[in-house]
């Protein structure tokens, strides 16, 4: 699935329209609280401007209504932070496809950068409007997609714009290239044993992922609250644990389909309240008393999973093992994260809460890849194809 990257084209003197993911968190005073997404786009940005390209950056932020500017979602602060990171001026356009954007794109010189205002201030971004897309496409010589977090979407900037630029170079940035390498290429021909660890609250969120990975993995290890739905489906007692009673038949089908590949917890760390200071006990899986709820995998399960991970050659992890934000119910997630970090496997952390956990626990530098897209990485683990990637130029 290799695609041409920004490194494969000469941007000198040309306008490069790059879709990035600058959807960064902000506090009540609109100050950026985490600039990781901006920093992760820097290699692609610097590749263009260091070679004399004229760079136009477009992104969304938050969920504006699409009826015009909403100050709390403005990308002006992002442009300012990018300027600091690049140590050079970055121009900000106060609209996306209006007169200010057009003037500032035309005024770009070699090595210059302009950040357009939030794409989603325009209804055309979400509904794939061709006029909106054609205006953006008309300004550029090269299209670059470096926004993996939105690759599973069909927004205008992701699909209609590159379609409108057919015949011109359409490439991936380094961030998207790396995601494709790990989430598609590595998984399509994994070194074995190939072990997947899936956690989180709901079986329904991970049905397609479980089904897809059962077909290609040697073991699929289950943790998080969705384990209690599996437990209830096999006649276990789950007390006050979070379960999806309407998914019990599905859980039974997955257990039958999974056979020895599907590995469920053997014990559970419970609390009599959803708090770190509650009364606690460890019980066998399927033996949670009334008035108690499962909040983490138990120590025997953590040991079992760590042993299976020891011999793995490829590991995919999506979803924590318990309520990792609330000690001591972070122990299962910690043990799994440590086992992944200690292994020699190619290890892929699939975005979202598992990415947050691996960062929080300090293991991010000891794994092969931490995905930048929660929803996108989940879709890719399901085996989904993305129009936003498929239509780009093949390597």
VEXDO-287078 format. One record per residue (C-alpha): x negated, y negated, z negated; residue number from 1; residue in three letters. Coordinates in nm, 2 decimals. Example, Ala and Ser with C-alpha at 12.3 -4.5 7.8 and 13.67 -1.06 7.14 Angstrom:
2
R     c1     c2     c3 pos code
R  -1.23   0.45  -0.78   1  ala
R  -1.37   0.11  -0.71   2  ser
! end
This chain:
395
R     c1     c2     c3 pos code
R   0.00   0.00   0.00   1  unk
R  -0.31  -0.22   0.03   2  unk
R  -0.23  -0.58   0.14   3  unk
R  -0.46  -0.85   0.28   4  unk
R  -0.57  -1.08   0.00   5  unk
R  -0.66  -1.44  -0.02   6  unk
R  -1.02  -1.33   0.00   7  unk
R  -0.97  -1.20   0.35   8  unk
R  -0.87  -1.53   0.51   9  unk
R  -1.05  -1.86   0.57  10  unk
R  -0.86  -2.14   0.41  11  unk
R  -1.09  -2.43   0.50  12  unk
R  -0.90  -2.73   0.61  13  unk
R  -0.57  -2.54   0.60  14  unk
R  -0.26  -2.58   0.38  15  unk
R  -0.21  -2.27   0.16  16  unk
R   0.13  -2.23   0.01  17  unk
R   0.09  -2.02  -0.30  18  unk
R   0.37  -1.88  -0.51  19  unk
R   0.25  -1.85  -0.87  20  unk
R   0.41  -1.76  -1.20  21  unk
R   0.38  -2.07  -1.42  22  unk
R   0.69  -1.97  -1.63  23  unk
R   0.50  -2.05  -1.95  24  unk
R   0.65  -2.08  -2.30  25  unk
R   0.70  -2.43  -2.45  26  unk
R   0.78  -2.57  -2.79  27  unk
R   1.06  -2.82  -2.88  28  unk
R   0.84  -3.11  -2.77  29  unk
R   0.78  -2.94  -2.43  30  unk
R   0.41  -2.86  -2.52  31  unk
R   0.28  -2.54  -2.36  32  unk
R   0.23  -2.28  -2.64  33  unk
R   0.06  -2.01  -2.43  34  unk
R  -0.12  -2.10  -2.10  35  unk
R  -0.22  -1.73  -2.02  36  unk
R  -0.01  -1.73  -1.70  37  unk
R  -0.18  -2.04  -1.58  38  unk
R  -0.53  -1.91  -1.66  39  unk
R  -0.45  -1.57  -1.49  40  unk
R  -0.38  -1.76  -1.16  41  unk
R  -0.71  -1.94  -1.17  42  unk
R  -0.92  -1.69  -0.96  43  unk
R  -0.68  -1.72  -0.67  44  unk
R  -0.65  -2.10  -0.70  45  unk
R  -1.03  -2.14  -0.72  46  unk
R  -1.08  -1.91  -0.43  47  unk
R  -0.88  -2.15  -0.21  48  unk
R  -1.01  -2.48  -0.33  49  unk
R  -1.38  -2.38  -0.35  50  unk
R  -1.36  -2.29   0.02  51  unk
R  -1.20  -2.62   0.12  52  unk
R  -0.84  -2.51   0.14  53  unk
R  -0.55  -2.75   0.06  54  unk
R  -0.34  -2.59  -0.20  55  unk
R   0.03  -2.63  -0.26  56  unk
R   0.15  -2.44  -0.57  57  unk
R   0.51  -2.35  -0.63  58  unk
R   0.67  -2.18  -0.93  59  unk
R   0.99  -2.16  -1.14  60  unk
R   1.02  -2.22  -1.51  61  unk
R   1.30  -2.11  -1.73  62  unk
R   1.66  -2.08  -1.61  63  unk
R   1.78  -2.42  -1.49  64  unk
R   2.13  -2.44  -1.34  65  unk
R   2.00  -2.53  -0.99  66  unk
R   2.19  -2.86  -0.97  67  unk
R   1.88  -3.09  -0.99  68  unk
R   1.61  -3.18  -1.24  69  unk
R   1.64  -3.07  -1.61  70  unk
R   1.35  -3.24  -1.79  71  unk
R   1.28  -2.95  -2.04  72  unk
R   1.20  -2.72  -1.74  73  unk
R   0.98  -2.97  -1.55  74  unk
R   0.64  -2.84  -1.44  75  unk
R   0.47  -3.18  -1.50  76  unk
R   0.30  -3.04  -1.82  77  unk
R   0.18  -2.74  -1.62  78  unk
R   0.02  -2.96  -1.36  79  unk
R  -0.16  -3.15  -1.64  80  unk
R  -0.28  -2.83  -1.81  81  unk
R  -0.40  -2.69  -1.47  82  unk
R  -0.60  -3.02  -1.41  83  unk
R  -0.77  -2.96  -1.75  84  unk
R  -0.85  -2.60  -1.67  85  unk
R  -0.99  -2.68  -1.32  86  unk
R  -1.17  -3.00  -1.44  87  unk
R  -1.03  -3.19  -1.14  88  unk
R  -0.73  -3.39  -1.05  89  unk
R  -0.40  -3.20  -0.98  90  unk
R  -0.12  -3.40  -0.81  91  unk
R   0.23  -3.34  -0.92  92  unk
R   0.53  -3.38  -0.69  93  unk
R   0.85  -3.49  -0.86  94  unk
R   1.07  -3.28  -0.63  95  unk
R   1.03  -2.95  -0.44  96  unk
R   1.14  -3.01  -0.08  97  unk
R   1.21  -3.39  -0.10  98  unk
R   1.02  -3.70   0.01  99  unk
R   0.77  -3.70  -0.27 100  unk
R   0.67  -3.34  -0.22 101  unk
R   0.64  -3.40   0.16 102  unk
R   0.42  -3.71   0.11 103  unk
R   0.20  -3.55  -0.14 104  unk
R   0.14  -3.24   0.07 105  unk
R   0.06  -3.45   0.37 106  unk
R  -0.19  -3.65   0.16 107  unk
R  -0.38  -3.34   0.05 108  unk
R  -0.75  -3.34   0.14 109  unk
R  -0.98  -3.03   0.15 110  unk
R  -1.01  -2.88  -0.20 111  unk
R  -0.71  -3.07  -0.33 112  unk
R  -0.42  -2.93  -0.53 113  unk
R  -0.05  -3.03  -0.56 114  unk
R   0.20  -2.86  -0.79 115  unk
R   0.56  -2.89  -0.67 116  unk
R   0.85  -2.94  -0.92 117  unk
R   1.04  -2.64  -1.05 118  unk
R   1.17  -2.43  -0.75 119  unk
R   1.49  -2.35  -0.95 120  unk
R   1.60  -2.71  -0.96 121  unk
R   1.72  -2.63  -0.61 122  unk
R   2.01  -2.39  -0.56 123  unk
R   1.84  -2.28  -0.24 124  unk
R   1.57  -2.09  -0.44 125  unk
R   1.81  -1.84  -0.60 126  unk
R   2.04  -1.80  -0.30 127  unk
R   1.76  -1.76  -0.04 128  unk
R   1.87  -2.07   0.16 129  unk
R   1.70  -2.08   0.50 130  unk
R   1.68  -2.46   0.52 131  unk
R   1.51  -2.47   0.18 132  unk
R   1.27  -2.19   0.28 133  unk
R   1.20  -2.34   0.63 134  unk
R   1.10  -2.68   0.47 135  unk
R   0.85  -2.52   0.24 136  unk
R   0.72  -2.29   0.52 137  unk
R   0.69  -2.58   0.76 138  unk
R   0.42  -2.75   0.55 139  unk
R   0.18  -2.45   0.54 140  unk
R  -0.07  -2.26   0.75 141  unk
R  -0.10  -1.97   0.50 142  unk
R   0.13  -1.80   0.25 143  unk
R   0.00  -1.64  -0.06 144  unk
R   0.20  -1.44  -0.32 145  unk
R   0.03  -1.44  -0.66 146  unk
R   0.34  -1.42  -0.88 147  unk
R   0.38  -1.05  -0.98 148  unk
R   0.63  -1.13  -1.25 149  unk
R   0.89  -1.22  -0.98 150  unk
R   0.79  -0.97  -0.71 151  unk
R   1.10  -0.76  -0.79 152  unk
R   1.32  -1.06  -0.70 153  unk
R   1.44  -1.18  -0.36 154  unk
R   1.43  -1.56  -0.44 155  unk
R   1.36  -1.78  -0.14 156  unk
R   1.00  -1.85  -0.24 157  unk
R   0.93  -1.47  -0.26 158  unk
R   1.11  -1.35   0.06 159  unk
R   1.27  -1.62   0.28 160  unk
R   0.95  -1.84   0.29 161  unk
R   0.71  -1.56   0.40 162  unk
R   0.98  -1.45   0.66 163  unk
R   0.99  -1.80   0.79 164  unk
R   0.61  -1.79   0.82 165  unk
R   0.59  -1.48   1.03 166  unk
R   0.30  -1.51   1.27 167  unk
R   0.09  -1.70   1.01 168  unk
R  -0.13  -1.52   0.75 169  unk
R   0.08  -1.39   0.46 170  unk
R  -0.14  -1.25   0.18 171  unk
R  -0.15  -1.15  -0.18 172  unk
R  -0.35  -1.33  -0.45 173  unk
R  -0.59  -1.14  -0.68 174  unk
R  -0.33  -1.10  -0.95 175  unk
R  -0.07  -0.92  -0.73 176  unk
R  -0.35  -0.72  -0.56 177  unk
R  -0.46  -0.58  -0.90 178  unk
R  -0.10  -0.50  -1.00 179  unk
R  -0.05  -0.31  -0.67 180  unk
R  -0.38  -0.13  -0.72 181  unk
R  -0.29   0.00  -1.06 182  unk
R   0.09   0.03  -1.06 183  unk
R   0.12   0.18  -0.72 184  unk
R  -0.21   0.32  -0.59 185  unk
R  -0.34   0.47  -0.91 186  unk
R   0.00   0.63  -1.00 187  unk
R   0.05   0.77  -0.65 188  unk
R  -0.27   0.98  -0.68 189  unk
R  -0.35   1.00  -1.05 190  unk
R  -0.64   1.17  -1.21 191  unk
R  -0.50   1.44  -1.44 192  unk
R  -0.38   1.50  -1.70 193  unk
R  -0.14   1.21  -1.64 194  unk
R   0.04   1.10  -1.95 195  unk
R   0.32   0.84  -1.98 196  unk
R   0.43   0.69  -2.31 197  unk
R   0.78   0.53  -2.30 198  unk
R   0.93   0.34  -2.59 199  unk
R   1.18   0.06  -2.65 200  unk
R   1.54   0.04  -2.76 201  unk
R   1.75   0.19  -2.49 202  unk
R   1.74   0.51  -2.27 203  unk
R   1.96   0.31  -2.02 204  unk
R   1.68   0.06  -1.96 205  unk
R   1.43   0.34  -1.87 206  unk
R   1.64   0.61  -1.70 207  unk
R   1.49   0.56  -1.36 208  unk
R   1.14   0.53  -1.50 209  unk
R   1.17   0.85  -1.70 210  unk
R   1.31   1.03  -1.40 211  unk
R   1.04   0.91  -1.17 212  unk
R   0.76   0.98  -1.42 213  unk
R   0.89   1.33  -1.50 214  unk
R   0.83   1.41  -1.14 215  unk
R   0.47   1.30  -1.13 216  unk
R   0.34   1.32  -1.50 217  unk
R   0.20   1.61  -1.70 218  unk
R   0.36   1.47  -2.02 219  unk
R   0.61   1.19  -2.09 220  unk
R   0.60   1.09  -2.46 221  unk
R   0.91   0.93  -2.60 222  unk
R   0.91   0.67  -2.89 223  unk
R   1.11   0.37  -3.00 224  unk
R   1.48   0.36  -3.07 225  unk
R   1.56   0.55  -2.76 226  unk
R   1.42   0.86  -2.93 227  unk
R   1.73   0.86  -3.16 228  unk
R   1.97   0.89  -2.86 229  unk
R   1.77   1.20  -2.75 230  unk
R   1.78   1.33  -3.11 231  unk
R   2.16   1.28  -3.14 232  unk
R   2.21   1.46  -2.80 233  unk
R   2.04   1.77  -2.94 234  unk
R   2.26   1.77  -3.25 235  unk
R   2.03   1.58  -3.49 236  unk
R   2.13   1.34  -3.76 237  unk
R   2.04   0.98  -3.69 238  unk
R   2.19   0.79  -3.99 239  unk
R   2.23   0.42  -3.91 240  unk
R   1.97   0.43  -3.63 241  unk
R   2.03   0.25  -3.30 242  unk
R   2.18   0.50  -3.06 243  unk
R   2.36   0.49  -2.72 244  unk
R   2.65   0.72  -2.77 245  unk
R   2.76   0.68  -2.41 246  unk
R   2.43   0.81  -2.29 247  unk
R   2.42   1.14  -2.48 248  unk
R   2.50   1.35  -2.16 249  unk
R   2.23   1.17  -1.97 250  unk
R   1.98   1.24  -2.25 251  unk
R   2.07   1.61  -2.24 252  unk
R   2.02   1.61  -1.86 253  unk
R   1.67   1.45  -1.90 254  unk
R   1.57   1.70  -2.17 255  unk
R   1.68   1.99  -1.95 256  unk
R   1.50   1.84  -1.65 257  unk
R   1.19   1.75  -1.85 258  unk
R   1.13   2.09  -2.00 259  unk
R   0.79   2.10  -2.17 260  unk
R   0.69   1.77  -2.00 261  unk
R   0.93   1.56  -2.21 262  unk
R   0.78   1.53  -2.56 263  unk
R   1.00   1.40  -2.83 264  unk
R   0.91   1.28  -3.19 265  unk
R   0.88   1.55  -3.46 266  unk
R   0.92   1.31  -3.75 267  unk
R   1.06   0.96  -3.82 268  unk
R   0.96   0.67  -4.04 269  unk
R   1.29   0.54  -4.19 270  unk
R   1.41   0.24  -4.39 271  unk
R   1.73   0.17  -4.58 272  unk
R   1.73  -0.18  -4.43 273  unk
R   1.59  -0.36  -4.13 274  unk
R   1.30  -0.53  -4.32 275  unk
R   0.94  -0.46  -4.41 276  unk
R   1.03  -0.46  -4.78 277  unk
R   1.30  -0.19  -4.76 278  unk
R   1.28   0.15  -4.92 279  unk
R   1.10   0.39  -4.69 280  unk
R   1.07   0.76  -4.63 281  unk
R   0.94   0.99  -4.36 282  unk
R   1.18   1.27  -4.25 283  unk
R   1.17   1.54  -3.98 284  unk
R   1.32   1.42  -3.64 285  unk
R   1.69   1.47  -3.64 286  unk
R   1.72   1.46  -4.02 287  unk
R   1.77   1.08  -4.09 288  unk
R   2.01   1.05  -4.39 289  unk
R   2.32   0.83  -4.39 290  unk
R   2.24   0.48  -4.49 291  unk
R   1.89   0.50  -4.34 292  unk
R   1.76   0.41  -3.99 293  unk
R   1.46   0.51  -3.79 294  unk
R   1.22   0.23  -3.74 295  unk
R   0.91   0.40  -3.62 296  unk
R   0.77   0.74  -3.51 297  unk
R   0.63   0.93  -3.81 298  unk
R   0.27   1.01  -3.88 299  unk
R   0.29   1.37  -3.74 300  unk
R   0.43   1.24  -3.41 301  unk
R   0.16   0.97  -3.40 302  unk
R  -0.11   1.24  -3.45 303  unk
R   0.06   1.46  -3.18 304  unk
R   0.07   1.18  -2.93 305  unk
R  -0.29   1.07  -3.00 306  unk
R  -0.41   1.42  -2.94 307  unk
R  -0.23   1.44  -2.61 308  unk
R  -0.38   1.11  -2.51 309  unk
R  -0.73   1.23  -2.59 310  unk
R  -0.76   1.45  -2.29 311  unk
R  -0.56   1.23  -2.05 312  unk
R  -0.73   1.09  -1.74 313  unk
R  -0.45   0.85  -1.64 314  unk
R  -0.22   0.68  -1.90 315  unk
R   0.08   0.45  -1.85 316  unk
R   0.24   0.29  -2.15 317  unk
R   0.57   0.09  -2.15 318  unk
R   0.75   0.01  -2.47 319  unk
R   0.64   0.02  -2.84 320  unk
R   0.69   0.32  -3.07 321  unk
R   0.87   0.13  -3.34 322  unk
R   0.94  -0.22  -3.47 323  unk
R   0.57  -0.32  -3.42 324  unk
R   0.64  -0.68  -3.53 325  unk
R   0.73  -0.56  -3.88 326  unk
R   0.47  -0.38  -4.08 327  unk
R   0.45  -0.10  -4.19 328  unk
R   0.67   0.01  -3.89 329  unk
R   0.39  -0.09  -3.66 330  unk
R   0.18   0.22  -3.75 331  unk
R   0.30   0.44  -3.47 332  unk
R   0.24   0.17  -3.20 333  unk
R  -0.11   0.10  -3.36 334  unk
R  -0.20   0.47  -3.35 335  unk
R  -0.10   0.51  -2.98 336  unk
R  -0.27   0.18  -2.88 337  unk
R  -0.59   0.30  -3.06 338  unk
R  -0.58   0.64  -2.89 339  unk
R  -0.54   0.47  -2.55 340  unk
R  -0.83   0.23  -2.62 341  unk
R  -1.05   0.52  -2.73 342  unk
R  -0.98   0.74  -2.43 343  unk
R  -1.17   0.75  -2.10 344  unk
R  -0.85   0.74  -1.91 345  unk
R  -0.75   0.48  -1.65 346  unk
R  -0.50   0.31  -1.88 347  unk
R  -0.21   0.09  -1.75 348  unk
R   0.00  -0.12  -1.99 349  unk
R   0.33  -0.19  -1.83 350  unk
R   0.41  -0.55  -1.93 351  unk
R   0.67  -0.68  -2.18 352  unk
R   0.65  -0.57  -2.54 353  unk
R   0.38  -0.31  -2.49 354  unk
R   0.16  -0.59  -2.33 355  unk
R   0.24  -0.81  -2.63 356  unk
R   0.15  -0.52  -2.87 357  unk
R  -0.18  -0.44  -2.70 358  unk
R  -0.28  -0.81  -2.71 359  unk
R  -0.16  -0.85  -3.07 360  unk
R  -0.35  -0.54  -3.19 361  unk
R  -0.67  -0.66  -3.01 362  unk
R  -0.71  -0.37  -2.76 363  unk
R  -0.64  -0.56  -2.44 364  unk
R  -1.01  -0.56  -2.34 365  unk
R  -1.03  -0.18  -2.40 366  unk
R  -0.77  -0.08  -2.14 367  unk
R  -0.79  -0.08  -1.76 368  unk
R  -0.50  -0.30  -1.69 369  unk
R  -0.24  -0.50  -1.87 370  unk
R   0.05  -0.59  -1.64 371  unk
R   0.17  -0.95  -1.62 372  unk
R   0.53  -0.86  -1.53 373  unk
R   0.77  -0.69  -1.76 374  unk
R   1.07  -0.64  -1.52 375  unk
R   0.85  -0.61  -1.22 376  unk
R   0.62  -0.35  -1.37 377  unk
R   0.92  -0.15  -1.49 378  unk
R   1.07  -0.16  -1.14 379  unk
R   0.73  -0.05  -0.99 380  unk
R   0.72   0.24  -1.24 381  unk
R   1.06   0.34  -1.12 382  unk
R   0.91   0.38  -0.77 383  unk
R   1.10   0.07  -0.63 384  unk
R   0.98  -0.11  -0.32 385  unk
R   0.96  -0.49  -0.33 386  unk
R   1.06  -0.69  -0.02 387  unk
R   0.84  -0.97  -0.15 388  unk
R   0.53  -0.74  -0.11 389  unk
R   0.63  -0.51   0.18 390  unk
R   0.66  -0.80   0.43 391  unk
R   0.31  -0.93   0.36 392  unk
R   0.02  -0.85   0.59 393  unk
R  -0.13  -0.50   0.56 394  unk
R  -0.50  -0.47   0.49 395  unk
! end
